[in-house]
Amino acid sequence: MKRTAVIMAGGTGERFWPLSRKHRPKQLLYLTNENKMMLEEAIERISSIIAPEDIFIITSVTLLEPIRRAIPVIPAENIVAEPLKRNTAPCLALAAAFIAERYSGMGFEPKDISISVLTADHSIHPKEAFAATVLSILEYVETNPVLATIGVIPNRPETGYGYIEIEKRIEKSVSETHIIPVMKFHEKPDYATALHFVKDGRHLWNSGMFFWRCDTFEASMLKCLPEVGNGISKMREKYKRQTAKTLDSYLESAFEIFEKFPNISIDYGLMEKADNVVVASASFEWDDIGSFDSLERIRTKDSAGNISQGNVILTDSSNSIIINSSDKMIVSLLGMEDVVVITTEDAVMICPKNRVQEVRKSVDSVRNKFEGKWL
């Protein structure tokens, strides 16, 4: 069995503006670790199971070269651009086509290839527990025609995550991964519903990571999302004799196929419709780093509850997040509470901490007023 991994890294992470930019997106920032980019951490976590030459990164044309420069450990030909933004279902169809074609020349059929679909913007630790969980899942999907995901036992009523409903309550165990059928997927709930989900113990956070054999994935897509599934074999034909090349853009011959795909997520298009879905309980700590306030759950705070980085002076200020990425100036806060202050060489963003989810509004304003400058 050939084990491969796909890391989706095409987003820009606009809620982390002004740190995150068009050519330096969230996955290339040092958010969870001051010494490693988030994408580097994602690769490091899976590298104990899957060799770098079998790891593929699917990204946008804009980010193709920035990621290749930033992540030299992954072969340049394994970093592939999507023709257009079409959400995660078309993205993973392209990945399956590319991988099936790459390994066909080595004697592997789709049934002989497993794929781990990972993300570039999560905080996961310890990596040893993550590796153990993934190994358990891979062994399962390689011998069973199922689609698998990882569910995380929630520790708070989070309204920003989707949930996975299971039949019976499971207790967290650091030594065992439970793999059980999925009853139902739930979209992001309101607070009252999220609180109920936490209390009843039968709902897990949807981690957004997926695992399957290549043939299982294609068959399931053909059944549940044929408008995308039918394109997998067509794209594979277009990628014939192309997968070992370092492509400098998207594959033009696949553009016409890809542009006809609907803009649809893998959750909605496949996972919520399929009847062969299982979930593995995580034996590791997990967090989706979606906005600046996520840092409060993973970064060390000072005695006043502040998180600071760079040249920062705090006086009578508390429960705030201050990141100064410029070495040419100092940021000083006096008498401030519950604020977020982010500075770069050319931009400053300040907002109440309880409104960090709305940073995209500032991004939209900058885009509209300055035609994309400073983005």
DADA-V872425 format. One record per backbone hydrogen bond with DSSP energy under -0.5 kcal/mol. NH is the residue of the N-H (numbers start at 1). CO is the residue of the C=O. If there is no record, write none. Layout:
nh={NH/NH}
co={CO/CO}
This chain:
nh={2/3/4/5/6/7/8/8/9/9/16/17/19/20/21/22/24/26/28/29/31/36/38/39/41/42/43/44/45/46/47/49/50/54/55/56/57/58/58/59/59/64/64/65/67/68/69/70/71/74/78/79/80/80/82/86/89/90/90/91/92/93/94/95/96/97/98/99/100/101/102/103/104/105/106/107/108/109/112/113/114/115/116/117/117/118/118/120/123/124/125/130/131/132/133/134/135/136/137/138/139/140/141/142/143/144/146/147/148/149/150/151/152/154/158/163/164/165/166/170/178/180/180/182/183/184/186/189/194/195/196/197/198/199/200/201/203/204/205/206/207/207/210/211/212/214/214/215/217/218/219/220/221/222/223/224/225/228/229/229/230/231/232/233/234/235/236/237/238/239/240/242/243/245/247/252/254/255/255/256/258/259/260/260/261/264/264/269/270/271/272/273/274/278/279/280/281/282/285/287/289/289/290/292/294/295/296/297/298/299/302/305/307/309/312/313/315/318/319/321/322/323/324/324/325/325/331/332/333/335/338/340/341/342/343/344/349/351/353/355/356/358/359/361/362/362/363/364/365/366/367/368/369/370/371/372/373/375}
co={112/1/114/54/116/56/6/118/7/58/13/14/16/16/24/375/21/12/25/26/29/33/29/27/37/38/39/40/41/42/43/46/46/51/52/5/78/7/56/57/80/60/61/61/63/64/65/66/67/71/75/76/57/78/59/84/264/86/264/87/88/89/90/91/92/93/94/95/96/97/98/99/100/101/103/104/103/107/109/110/2/212/4/115/210/6/116/8/287/122/285/126/127/128/129/130/131/132/133/134/135/136/137/138/140/140/144/276/211/278/209/280/205/203/156/186/204/184/202/201/176/178/279/277/165/165/163/161/190/191/192/193/194/195/196/197/197/164/152/162/150/205/117/148/115/110/113/110/213/214/215/216/217/218/219/220/221/225/221/225/226/228/229/229/230/231/232/233/234/235/237/239/239/242/245/250/251/251/252/252/254/255/256/257/258/86/262/265/266/266/267/270/270/147/180/149/178/151/125/123/121/287/288/15/291/292/293/294/295/295/306/302/320/322/310/331/333/336/304/339/307/341/309/322/323/343/311/330/313/315/318/351/321/349/323/347/342/340/338/352/353/355/356/358/358/359/359/360/361/362/363/364/365/366/367/366/370/372}
